[in-house]
Amino acid sequence: RPGGGLAPEKIIGWQQQPAVFERLEGYTGAVYDFTESANPERVTARVVSLGLFDMLGIRTHIGRPFAAGDGAPGSEKVAILSHEFWRARFSGSPDVLGSSIVLNDERYTVIGVLGPRTTLLTDEEPVWLPFDLSAWSGGSSEHKFFFGIGRLNAALDVSAARTAADTLAAELGRSTPLAGTWYLGIEEKRSAQLTPTTRQTLFVLLGAVILLLLIACVNTTSFALGQTLRRERELRLRAAIGAGRWRLLRECLVETLLLASVAAVAAAVIARTALAALLAAAPQGLAFMTTRAVDVDLRVFAIMAAAALSVGLVAGLL
């Protein structure tokens, strides 16, 4: 994370240095008076460069993200709301798109709403505003200095990036002088913060989940084997009157796989339901820069489906 105090022209200059940064964007904060409703309040707006959403993978829940032309001098003033602010102030109505809010006596058109729990620095980021760095470079914008956040060149670690940045800063200072300096500090930005207590808690939770999975697998296998033993006489009789081994095995496999599939679907529903409770109970400050909604993703569903099918196959073959 390049250090604070970056002017727009400085960020633009470093965006053109792929030897150090694969991507580099800027953000800052500003306090506004929100006076649209009957209960006015002061809100903290997160002002971001146009490419920041794309770089961090931020997606809107409804509406669109910032696009070229937003935040430029003379353009229509637009804003994106946080999911929590949208639900609290606008009752989660999709009709908010295209409506306007008043910040510091100026109207901003709402163009989108972010997904749940999307944050950059804190949980209090109700309004997001665009800033076109290139359009305001050298201009008279109220936002003169930004923090930078970027993705380093894949070939560099943090130490090598600092060395390369110092070298380039000296060259840029000679070729393209700035009012300030081209030098910047590069720090690693972590998206999660673990203490010994939270680390231990997460490992205990992981162990409990693995143990629960093993218990579920054993129970499912025991149930399937019990069903097969109860039907042993029937299976022997069917085999005696001409039923092939493969046909009998196929029926057992279908039954156990169907049972495993039903169990997997039930587990998926429970997981999605329990996730909301776990997130609500998570300690404050455990994670930040949660630019994507915490959810049970496709990889988890794939592992769960593979485990269910494996148990079903083993139980069917036994």
Salt bridges, closest charged atoms under 4 A:
GLU22 OE2 - ARG151 NH1 3.98
GLU25 OE2 - ARG23 NH2 3.69
ASP33 OD1 - ARG42 NH1 2.70
GLU36 OE1 - ARG107 NH1 3.41
GLU41 OE2 - ARG89 NH2 2.46
ASP54 OD2 - ARG23 NH1 3.18
ASP70 OD2 - ARG64 NH1 2.94
GLU125 OE2 - ARG46 NE 3.02
GLU142 OE2 - HIS143 NE2 3.96
GLU187 OE1 - ARG1 NH2 3.09
GLU188 OE1 - ARG190 NH2 3.81
GLU232 OE2 - ARG236 NH2 2.99
GLU234 OE1 - ARG231 NE 3.30
GLU234 OE2 - ARG238 NH1 3.66
GLU251 OE1 - ARG238 NH1 2.83
GLU251 OE2 - ARG247 NE 3.90
GLU255 OE2 - ARG231 NH1 2.67
ASP295 OD1 - ARG272 NE 3.17
ASP297 OD2 - ARG299 NH2 2.79
